Amino acid sequence: MNERVRVRAKIKKYDENKGYGFLVSEAIKSYSRDIFFHISEFEEAFEKGFGPKVGMTIEFEMEQAPKGIKAIKCKLIEEESNT
C-alpha cells in the first residue's frame, strides 16, 4: 500500500473520551475490518463535544498499521443537503 489515495467513509463508532473510532465505507469493501481513526489525525482542531460524530463523513488517506489499516490526514466533510 505505497500509493495513497484520499477516500471517504462514514463514522461507524467513535469514543470521544478515548479519541478514537472506526469507519465503514462501500468503497473500501475489499478490507475485511473496519478502518481505525484517531482524533489526532484530523487536520482541524475540535473543542470537546464538537468533534466527529457517528454517521458523519470524513475524507482521509489509508496507512498500514501494526493491527490493520488506519486513517490518516482526516478531514470532516460537509454533507450537501437537498432541502
Secondary structure as GFF3:
##gff-version 3
##sequence-region A 1 83
A	DSSP	beta_strand	7	15	.	.	.	ID=ss1
A	DSSP	beta_strand	20	24	.	.	.	ID=ss2
A	DSSP	three_ten_helix	26	28	.	.	.	ID=ss3
A	DSSP	beta_strand	35	38	.	.	.	ID=ss4
A	DSSP	three_ten_helix	39	41	.	.	.	ID=ss5
A	DSSP	beta_strand	57	65	.	.	.	ID=ss6
A	DSSP	beta_strand	68	77	.	.	.	ID=ss7
###
